[in-house]
Amino acid sequence: MFGDSEPEDALPELDEVLHTRGFRRPRRRSRGTFTDAPRFAFRTQRQWPAVDAGGRRWLLWLRVCLYSLMLVVGLLGLFGGLVETVGGYSDAATMASAPTCPSGIDLTDTTENCVGNLNLQAGSGAFDDGGEGAIGLGGQPSTDAVQFEWVTYPGNAAFNAAVGDGPSVVRAEFWEGQIVTLTAGTPGVIAVTTDQNPNNRGGSGLGAMFVTLALVLLSILLFIGIRAFRLRWLRPGLALRLSVSGLSIWFLGLFVAGVCLTNQPARVALVLAIAPAITAGLTALVWLALAKGRGGRVRRAY
């Protein structure tokens, strides 16, 4: 049948059939890259402006100066708060052992180490001004018309309610010519210590110590993380992560305790009973979580 055909008219070889355009094996569709497909163009890396070595060095030195200034301010405030705390509680001990003032002495104009009480009139009631209380006191009609403008004390809603809005009688306790305690309300007697009370001065100084100590811890944290501000950016090592996390938690705890004592210096015992316990417990929980995470990563590595 094909005896008279020419060689070029013979059937093509199998290799030629497979390599013809019609029978070419389809190529697998390649996945897109960051540069060869327009739909992946948005995934290219962002080009940040280049910063020369001199600019980076200048920024680094600026941070060092700012953090050093913060550390110095914190240390000075810590020393000032310590002095105020020691002085306040020392005067409080002196007042606690002071005798009663003799009769006939002017309680409002004496520097003797004695305590006495006067019944004074609050003509306009008590005022609450952003957490700080104030009251204007004057002498009773049967006594000298002595006016004490705006005796201040830590905010106390119960005392303000006991005084009321109208004229009322308030008993003032004096020590060295200063009003240190106010008592009002019948039949339920409510007392509040004033800002001139040495116990409150000591509590305010302790609050300032806590706030400035928190500032010192913050400056230390900034020095540690002068190039990093997250735990995963720190150098490897469990000890460094534990120290950074502990300093961060105690910074927050000291700052909150200091603010509370500054606003309510008479509640030193309550703040000292709650704040350290909560801060220490939170630190233990965070350290336990970090230690477990570190142990799990080590086991997976092996």
Buried (B, 14 or more C-beta within 10 A) or exposed (E): EEEEEEEEEEEEEEEEEEEEEEEEEEEEEEEEEEEEEEEEEEEEEEEEEEEEEEEEEEEEEEBEEEBEEBBEBBBEBBEBBBEBBEBBBEBBEEBEEBEEBEEEEEBBEBEBBBBBBBEBBBEBBBBEEEEEBBBBBBBEEEEEEBEBEEBBBBBBEEBBBBBEEEEBEBBBBBBBEBBBBBBBBEEEEBBBBBBBBBBBBBBBBBBBBBBBBBBBBBBBBBBBBEEEEEEEEBEEEBEEBBBBBBBBBBBBBBBBBBBBBBBBBBBBEEBEEEBBEEBBEBBEEBBEEBEEEBEEEEEEEE
